[in-house]
Amino acid sequence: MHRLTIVFAIASEFMGLSFMSGALAQSAEPLYLERKTSLGNVNGRIDHMAIDLKRRRLFVAELGNDTLSILDLDMPKVVHRISGLKEPQGVGYIQSNDTLYVANGGDGSVRMFRGAEYSPAGRIDLGADADNIRVDLSGNRLFVGHGSGGLNTIDVQSNNKHEFVVLPAHPESFQLDSGTRQIFVNLPNSRAIAVVDATTGQLRSKWALSHEGNFPMALDPERQRVLVVFRSPPKFAAYNWQTGALVAEVDTCGDADDLFLDVKRQRIYIICGTGFVDVLKADDAKYSRIAKITTVAGARTGLFVGDMDRLFVAARAQSGQAAWVWVYRANP
């Protein structure tokens, strides 16, 4: 009996140490998987996302399914799905007018939905391939990339559209710096980055790039850098946003479509379709890799919400598996 007690005590201590080491291992990861939320019967490619922080709802553009899912993050589950879209790509939500904007690549429209019930509130036709959306709160407008080379603005009060700037190629990810009033635009078909004056619409400059497939982009205002990921070859690069000079370049995971800067933790998250999220140090001159988080092949889009310390990653349906949103918590 005494021996059994000793054995049980040793086993209990070992299990406790194993649990503690597991917890420590989890806490050491810059991102850990908190949960997966099913999107249900959704087929095809999933594109970009947006957030309604007040209602804690996540909007997911389901491009291949011609739908957009709305997830309640507290339940968590899909509470509404908007159908009848045409290859939805970009998504934007504005709390001041409680309106959801969805850019459709299939017919070049921006569709609007209002209120907690997401009632249809009109559409704006841009011509072709409406893609990424960026919200300019100070200007009460949206920027929408579309067509063979253009950015349009939409006034969020009147919903009037204005042609803002003509670009030499189709714009992929673009970012607005509210401080300098500059817009940086990825032009992968021209292997370039365009710099646009956000006030006048004037094309200030165009930087030639040495690699191909510059789709994702983020800005680092503190260091005044434009952060870009290339697909061919898979590289992360940082550029001085005043001169366009290359500051640093490192290898990264492949088939990236989204890139985010976590200002609080000084980290960079790169979501790659090869089945990984690369985590880099933003405050390191060489942008060293901190971690390479395994996801699933084809999961290359997502959204980082700093106010929630969460990275959402979209995993498309494949091989008999349903579509999911993987929710990662940033740590510490």
N, C-alpha and C positions, 0 to 999 in steps of 0.2 A: 504493500500500500504506500509505504514511504517512497519507494522507487517510482511508482506511478505518479505520485505528487511532484517529484523532482522532474520527471519527464514532461509532465503537463506544464510545469512552470517554464521549463526551457523552451518548449514548443510555443507557448504563449508569448514569451519574450521575443522569439524569432519572428513570429507573425507580426508582432508589434513593430519590430525593427523593419520588416519588409514593407509594412504599410507606411511607416515614416519615410523610408527611402523612396517608395513610390510617390508619396505626396511631395517629397523634396524634388524628385525628378520632374513631376508635373509643374511645380512652382518655378523650376529652372527654365522651362520652355517659354520663349517670348510669346507664343500663341498656343493655347490648348483648346481642343474641341469640346465645346460646352454641350451642344446638342445638334441634332439634325431635324429639320422640319420638312415634311413631305409636301411637294407641290401637286401630288395626285397625278391624274392622267394627262401629262403634258409631254408632247413629243417634239423632237428637234432642238435646234440651237437655242440657248438662252443668252440674252444680251444684257443691257445695263439695268441699274437699280437706282431708286431714290428712297427717301425716308420722310415720313411725317412724324416728327419727334413728339408732338403734343399727344397724338393718338397712339403713338408707338406702333405705327404700321409701316411695313416695308413693301415697296412696289417693285415687281420683278417683270421685266419685259421678256416675254416668251416668243421670240422672233419666229421660230419654226412652227409654232402652234397658232400664230395669229391671235394671241391672247396676252393679257397682263394679269398677273395674280397679285392679290393684296393680302399680306400676311399680318395677322395680329400677333405681335411678338410676345404678348403676355400669356396667350392661351396655350401654346403657340400653334396656329393652324391658319390655313387659307380661309378667309371669311368672305371673300368676294372675288369674282373673276370677270374681267371685261373681255368680251369676245367681239368678233367682227372687225378686228384690226387687220392691217396689211404689213406684216413683217415689222412689228414694233422694235425700235432700237434704243433711242434715247428717251429718258424719263426725267421730268422735273416737277417738283411740287413747291407751291408758294403758299405759305400759311396766311398771309395778309388777305388774299382773296379766296383762300381755301379751294384752290384749283390745281388739278393734276393735269400735266401736259405730257402727251405721248407722241414722239416723232416716229413716223412710219416710212420705212425704206421702200415698201412695195408700191405706194402711190404718191409719195412725196408730201403727205399731209401731216399736220400737227393737230391731233384731236384733244379736246378739252373735256374734263369731267369735274363736276363741282360737288362739294359737300361730303358728308359722311356716307351718303348713299351712292356717290360717284355718278350723279346724273349727267347725261350728255349735255355739254354746254357749247357745242359748235366745233368747227374745224377751220383750219387755215391751210390753204394749198400753196406749197412752195415750189412745185414743179416736178422734182424727182429726188429719190434717195435721201429723204430727211433722216438725219443721223443723230449725232450727239447734241445734247442740250446743256447749256450753262445758264445759271440764274445770276443776274446782275441786280442785287437788291437795291443798291444805291441809285441805280438808274431806272428802277421799276420796269425792267424788261428782261426778256429771254434772248439769248443768242442761240441760233440753231444752224448747224452745218448741214449742207445739202448739195445735191447735184454734182456736176463736174468741177465745181469750184466756187463755192459761195458761202457767206455767212449772212443770215438774215436776222433782224431783231423783231421781236413781238412785244408791243406795249401791253403790260399786264393789266392796265386799267381799261383801255379801249379795245384790246386784242387786235389792233391794227398792225400789219406787218410792214417792214421797210427793208429794202435791199441795202445791206450795210457795206459789204466789200466783196469784190470779185477776186478770186484766188486762181492760181494757175493749175490747180488740181483739186480733186475731192478732199475735203478736210476730214480727218479722223479725229482723234482726241485733241481738244484744244482747252486752254486754261486761261482764265482772266485774273490778273493781279490788280486788286482794287486800289492799291497804293500808288502804283505808277501808271495805272490805266493803260496797261498793255495786254494784248491778247497774243498768246503763243499758240501756233497751229501746226499740228503734224500733217505733212503732205507726203505720205509714203509713195504715191505714184510719181512724185517728182524727187523723191529722196531728199527732202528738205524740210525746214521749219520756217514758217512765215511769222513775222512780227508785225502786228497790226495796232494802230492807235485806237483804243477803245472809245475815244470821244469823237474823232473825226472819221474813222473808218479808213484812214490812209495806211497803205502798206509801207511800213518803215524799212523793212529789210527782209532778206531771205537767206537763210544759212544752208549751204550745201553740206550734205552728210556723207560719211564714208561707208555706211552700211545700209541695208534694206529692211523694210518692214517696220518702220517707226510708227507703231499704232498707239500704245499707251503713253501717257504723259502726266506729270505732276509738277508742281512748283515748290521751291524752297525759298520763301521770301526772306528769311533771316540771312541766308547766304547769297541771295539773288542768283539762284540757279534754276535752270530748266532741266528736269529729270525725264529721261526717255529710255524706253526699252526697245531694242531691235529684235526682229525674228530671224534675220539672216545676215550674219550669224547671231545667235542669242547673246546679246550684250546689253548691259546697263551702262548708260552714259550720263554724265552731268556736264552742263554747259553754262558758262557765264552769260547771264541774260542781257548784259549790256553790250557785249562784244560778239557773242556766239562762239567764243573760244572753248575748246574741249578742256574740261577741268580734270576729269577722271573717267576711266572706263574699266569695267570688270565683266567677267563671264557671269551668265545667269541661266536660269531654266528656260526652256523653249516654248514657243507658241503663246507668248504673253499677250493679254488684251486689257489688263487693268493694272494700275500702279498707284500706290497711295503713300503719303508721308504722315507718319504718326508723330506730330509735333511734340506731344507730351513726353514720349519716350525716346525721341530722336531715332526712329526706326523707319525703314522703308519696306513696304510689303509689295511683292510682285506676284501676281496671280498668273500661273502658266498652265496652258492646256496639256502639257506633258504630264500633269498630275502632281504639281508641287506649288507651294508658296515659298518663295525665297524671302528671307528676312535679312536686311543689310543694316549696318550702322550708318546713320545719316551724319553723325558728328565725327566721323573718321575720314581722314583725307583719302584713304584708299577704298572707302565704302566696303569694308570687310563683311563677309557673310557671317551672321550670327547663327542662323538655323536654316534648314531646308525641310519644310513641313510637308509630309505626304498627304495628298488629297485623292483625286481620281482623274484619270485621263479624260480630257474634254472640258474640265472645269477651269475656265479661263477668265470668267468675269465675276465681279463682286462689288462690294461697297464697304469702305471703312468709315465708321461713324465714331468720331473721337469723343463726342458727348456720352456715348454709351460704352466706350472701350471695347467695341466689337468689330470684327471683320466678318462680313457675310460673303460666302462663296457659293456660286450657283453650279450645281452638278447636274448635267443633263441626263435624261433617260437613256439607258443603253444596256445591251446584253440582258434584257429581261428585268433590269432594275429601274424603278421609278425615278422621277426627277426630285431632287432635294435641294434645300438651302442648308449648307453647313455653317454653323455659327461658332466662330472662334472668339475666345476672350483674350484680350491683350493682357500680358502679365509682366511685371507686377502692376 
